[in-house]
Amino acid sequence: MRSKRGKPEDWFAPKRHPDHPRPITRRQFIAQGFMAGAATIAGGGVLSLFANPRAAWAQLSSDLEPLKAECGIAVAGAGRIPFICFDLAGGASMMGSNVLVGRQGGQLDFLSTQGYSRQGLPGDMIPPAPNPMTPTGDHVDQRLGLAFHSDSGFLRGITDRLSPGVEERINGAVIPARSENDTGNNPHNPMYGIHRAGADGELLTLIGSRPTDSGGNSVAPMSMINPEVRPTKVDRPSDVTGLVDTGQLVGLLGQDDAVAVMESVYRVSHQKLNRVSTGLDAMDPATGITRDEVLKDLVRCGYLKSADIANRFGDPASLNPALDTDIVGPSGIFSAQEFNGDSEFRKTAAVMKLVVNGFAGAGCVTMGGYDYHGGRRAEGEVKDLRAGRCMGACLEYAHRLGVPLMLYVFTDGSNSSNGVIDDSVEGRGKGEWTSDNQSSTAGSFFLVYNPNGRPQLLGGTPAQQAQHQQIGWYRPEGAVESASSPAANNVNLLVETTILNYLALHGEQGQFTTLFPNHGLGNATLRDRLTAFEPIVDGTL
């Protein structure tokens, strides 16, 4: 059956579904597009090892640099691979129409025609169907290593932002996994776990869009939540520039002169403190340090930290994504019109600026309105394209700075099609999404960018590599096989599987059981099967 509609509509306008209650919670508003999603950041720095050499900062005077470590001032940050996740609120359709999923043999162990129809693909657009418009003659695209449908909205958006040569440095894996529809109770958010795996703060630890425990739409696994690093809001460039206040001295004197003054204050204070006594001579028997020494160190370090902050962040351009010519402008990832006209692009830019430069170690971008069932396929295609452009922007920015990146994409639930075709231009001749009560068609995926070349899948044969690239599998009729992996029917274990793969990129999967002693991923042999790639870095960078 073919469906033809009237005039185009605003695909990003809020949607009311007759089979849904009127939205009353924050998560329901985000999922149906009544409220914008927001960005979250998990802190962790890699400045000295990943930083763009064209954006280097001057150092403090040589005699003060060694003292920074004594004062707890981050020099190289945590040295972890930057991590960005996308939370598509509402239940986006990601499997089949975007990232391919197959049976036990991997992505290219194709499902039945009925299974693909359930995932919104008509018979003439299923992956093995002839397609003279592609180099491979079918509907499979493996330019990014991970197999996408050749007409995937995500893929079109990602590649739209990539410069030549970037595709060959990307690979990915897909995790078939059920999750509930239209609920914030899916513990999808991996940020706390990534922090426990080592991503920690150059400027901050966790930043979120709202004062929630996860900082995003989906909650975090309860066992991973650390109240000490509860998120603070960031969802626009002004939030990024507001992270650091260098005071009025920088504006009055200029950055270099202000740093020189602060260094002088430190030196004078240091000399004076050496000549006075606070009278607090009681010694801590455990450390052998007196209260006098502790108090003087606090004063010294306070002045040194102020000088260091002014030195590194006194120039507004150092943090502002709008002033980064790699992000905005004629040669930027976004044109000025795109950046100023779309809040999702500004939000993404704020996150990737912090994460990829090493000011933060991990971040999550929440995008709302992905509860796009009950109408034209065109709405889903337009929104998937925009999400893909945001994903591609992150990968391209990592490439421009020569920084590795793990990009993780998840959503709460999924959609299914009844086979009715949307023949509009934006519908692209694909099946309409008529129901979101299909958690069995769900899953997550991640992409890894490695500046030194495409990440290598584990396994000695193509068949073994295919099983590492698809962690679990689907049944022929287009539903998740719930026994195919621990993650397949348990969102908590989906998060654990993601974190295991993050550690494995550092060659540290052996530390997983120490960091997460109550995990549910089984023994070492099973965990090896849940791991996609060879390490791209050797331990902590």
Secondary structure in CASP SS format (residue, H / E / C, confidence):
PFRMAT SS
TARGET T0000
AUTHOR 0000-0000-0000
METHOD secondary structure of the structure
MODEL  1
M C 1.00
R E 1.00
S E 1.00
K C 1.00
R C 1.00
G C 1.00
K C 1.00
P C 1.00
E C 1.00
D C 1.00
W C 1.00
F C 1.00
A C 1.00
P C 1.00
K C 1.00
R C 1.00
H C 1.00
P C 1.00
D C 1.00
H C 1.00
P C 1.00
R C 1.00
P C 1.00
I C 1.00
T C 1.00
R H 1.00
R H 1.00
Q H 1.00
F H 1.00
I H 1.00
A H 1.00
Q C 1.00
G C 1.00
F C 1.00
M C 1.00
A C 1.00
G C 1.00
A C 1.00
A E 1.00
T E 1.00
I E 1.00
A E 1.00
G C 1.00
G C 1.00
G C 1.00
V C 1.00
L H 1.00
S H 1.00
L H 1.00
F H 1.00
A C 1.00
N C 1.00
P H 1.00
R H 1.00
A H 1.00
A C 1.00
W C 1.00
A C 1.00
Q C 1.00
L C 1.00
S C 1.00
S C 1.00
D C 1.00
L C 1.00
E C 1.00
P C 1.00
L H 1.00
K H 1.00
A H 1.00
E H 1.00
C C 1.00
G C 1.00
I C 1.00
A C 1.00
V C 1.00
A C 1.00
G C 1.00
A C 1.00
G C 1.00
R C 1.00
I C 1.00
P C 1.00
F E 1.00
I E 1.00
C E 1.00
F E 1.00
D E 1.00
L E 1.00
A C 1.00
G C 1.00
G C 1.00
A C 1.00
S C 1.00
M C 1.00
M E 1.00
G C 1.00
S C 1.00
N C 1.00
V E 1.00
L C 1.00
V C 1.00
G C 1.00
R C 1.00
Q C 1.00
G C 1.00
G C 1.00
Q C 1.00
L C 1.00
D C 1.00
F C 1.00
L C 1.00
S C 1.00
T H 1.00
Q H 1.00
G H 1.00
Y H 1.00
S H 1.00
R H 1.00
Q C 1.00
G C 1.00
L C 1.00
P C 1.00
G H 1.00
D H 1.00
M H 1.00
I C 1.00
P C 1.00
P C 1.00
A C 1.00
P C 1.00
N C 1.00
P C 1.00
M C 1.00
T C 1.00
P C 1.00
T C 1.00
G C 1.00
D C 1.00
H C 1.00
V E 1.00
D E 1.00
Q C 1.00
R C 1.00
L C 1.00
G C 1.00
L C 1.00
A C 1.00
F E 1.00
H E 1.00
S C 1.00
D C 1.00
S C 1.00
G H 1.00
F H 1.00
L H 1.00
R H 1.00
G H 1.00
I H 1.00
T H 1.00
D H 1.00
R H 1.00
L C 1.00
S C 1.00
P C 1.00
G C 1.00
V C 1.00
E H 1.00
E H 1.00
R H 1.00
I E 1.00
N E 1.00
G E 1.00
A E 1.00
V E 1.00
I E 1.00
P E 1.00
A C 1.00
R C 1.00
S C 1.00
E C 1.00
N C 1.00
D C 1.00
T C 1.00
G C 1.00
N C 1.00
N C 1.00
P C 1.00
H C 1.00
N C 1.00
P C 1.00
M H 1.00
Y H 1.00
G H 1.00
I H 1.00
H H 1.00
R H 1.00
A C 1.00
G C 1.00
A C 1.00
D C 1.00
G C 1.00
E C 1.00
L C 1.00
L C 1.00
T C 1.00
L E 1.00
I E 1.00
G C 1.00
S C 1.00
R C 1.00
P C 1.00
T C 1.00
D C 1.00
S C 1.00
G C 1.00
G C 1.00
N C 1.00
S C 1.00
V C 1.00
A C 1.00
P C 1.00
M H 1.00
S H 1.00
M H 1.00
I C 1.00
N C 1.00
P H 1.00
E H 1.00
V H 1.00
R C 1.00
P C 1.00
T E 1.00
K C 1.00
V C 1.00
D C 1.00
R C 1.00
P H 1.00
S H 1.00
D H 1.00
V H 1.00
T H 1.00
G C 1.00
L C 1.00
V C 1.00
D C 1.00
T C 1.00
G C 1.00
Q H 1.00
L H 1.00
V H 1.00
G H 1.00
L H 1.00
L H 1.00
G C 1.00
Q H 1.00
D H 1.00
D H 1.00
A H 1.00
V H 1.00
A H 1.00
V H 1.00
M H 1.00
E H 1.00
S H 1.00
V H 1.00
Y H 1.00
R H 1.00
V H 1.00
S H 1.00
H H 1.00
Q H 1.00
K H 1.00
L H 1.00
N H 1.00
R H 1.00
V C 1.00
S C 1.00
T C 1.00
G C 1.00
L C 1.00
D C 1.00
A C 1.00
M E 1.00
D E 1.00
P C 1.00
A C 1.00
T C 1.00
G C 1.00
I E 1.00
T E 1.00
R H 1.00
D H 1.00
E H 1.00
V H 1.00
L H 1.00
K H 1.00
D H 1.00
L H 1.00
V H 1.00
R H 1.00
C H 1.00
G H 1.00
Y H 1.00
L H 1.00
K H 1.00
S H 1.00
A H 1.00
D H 1.00
I H 1.00
A H 1.00
N H 1.00
R H 1.00
F H 1.00
G C 1.00
D C 1.00
P H 1.00
A H 1.00
S H 1.00
L C 1.00
N C 1.00
P H 1.00
A H 1.00
L H 1.00
D C 1.00
T C 1.00
D C 1.00
I C 1.00
V E 1.00
G C 1.00
P C 1.00
S C 1.00
G C 1.00
I C 1.00
F E 1.00
S C 1.00
A H 1.00
Q H 1.00
E H 1.00
F H 1.00
N H 1.00
G H 1.00
D C 1.00
S H 1.00
E H 1.00
F H 1.00
R H 1.00
K H 1.00
T H 1.00
A H 1.00
A H 1.00
V H 1.00
M H 1.00
K H 1.00
L H 1.00
V H 1.00
V H 1.00
N H 1.00
G C 1.00
F C 1.00
A C 1.00
G C 1.00
A E 1.00
G E 1.00
C E 1.00
V E 1.00
T E 1.00
M E 1.00
G C 1.00
G C 1.00
Y C 1.00
D C 1.00
Y C 1.00
H C 1.00
G C 1.00
G E 1.00
R C 1.00
R H 1.00
A H 1.00
E H 1.00
G H 1.00
E H 1.00
V H 1.00
K H 1.00
D H 1.00
L H 1.00
R H 1.00
A H 1.00
G H 1.00
R H 1.00
C H 1.00
M H 1.00
G H 1.00
A H 1.00
C H 1.00
L H 1.00
E H 1.00
Y H 1.00
A H 1.00
H H 1.00
R H 1.00
L H 1.00
G C 1.00
V C 1.00
P C 1.00
L E 1.00
M E 1.00
L E 1.00
Y E 1.00
V E 1.00
F E 1.00
T E 1.00
D C 1.00
G C 1.00
S E 1.00
N C 1.00
S E 1.00
S E 1.00
N E 1.00
G E 1.00
V E 1.00
I E 1.00
D E 1.00
D C 1.00
S C 1.00
V C 1.00
E C 1.00
G C 1.00
R C 1.00
G C 1.00
K E 1.00
G E 1.00
E E 1.00
W E 1.00
T E 1.00
S E 1.00
D C 1.00
N E 1.00
Q C 1.00
S H 1.00
S H 1.00
T H 1.00
A C 1.00
G E 1.00
S E 1.00
F E 1.00
F E 1.00
L E 1.00
V E 1.00
Y E 1.00
N C 1.00
P C 1.00
N C 1.00
G C 1.00
R C 1.00
P C 1.00
Q C 1.00
L E 1.00
L C 1.00
G C 1.00
G C 1.00
T C 1.00
P H 1.00
A H 1.00
Q H 1.00
Q H 1.00
A H 1.00
Q H 1.00
H H 1.00
Q H 1.00
Q E 1.00
I C 1.00
G C 1.00
W C 1.00
Y E 1.00
R C 1.00
P C 1.00
E C 1.00
G C 1.00
A C 1.00
V E 1.00
E C 1.00
S C 1.00
A C 1.00
S C 1.00
S C 1.00
P H 1.00
A H 1.00
A H 1.00
N H 1.00
N C 1.00
V H 1.00
N H 1.00
L H 1.00
L H 1.00
V H 1.00
E H 1.00
T H 1.00
T H 1.00
I H 1.00
L H 1.00
N H 1.00
Y H 1.00
L H 1.00
A H 1.00
L H 1.00
H C 1.00
G C 1.00
E C 1.00
Q H 1.00
G H 1.00
Q H 1.00
F H 1.00
T H 1.00
T H 1.00
L H 1.00
F C 1.00
P C 1.00
N C 1.00
H C 1.00
G C 1.00
L C 1.00
G C 1.00
N C 1.00
A H 1.00
T H 1.00
L H 1.00
R H 1.00
D H 1.00
R H 1.00
L C 1.00
T C 1.00
A C 1.00
F E 1.00
E C 1.00
P C 1.00
I C 1.00
V C 1.00
D C 1.00
G C 1.00
T C 1.00
L C 1.00
END
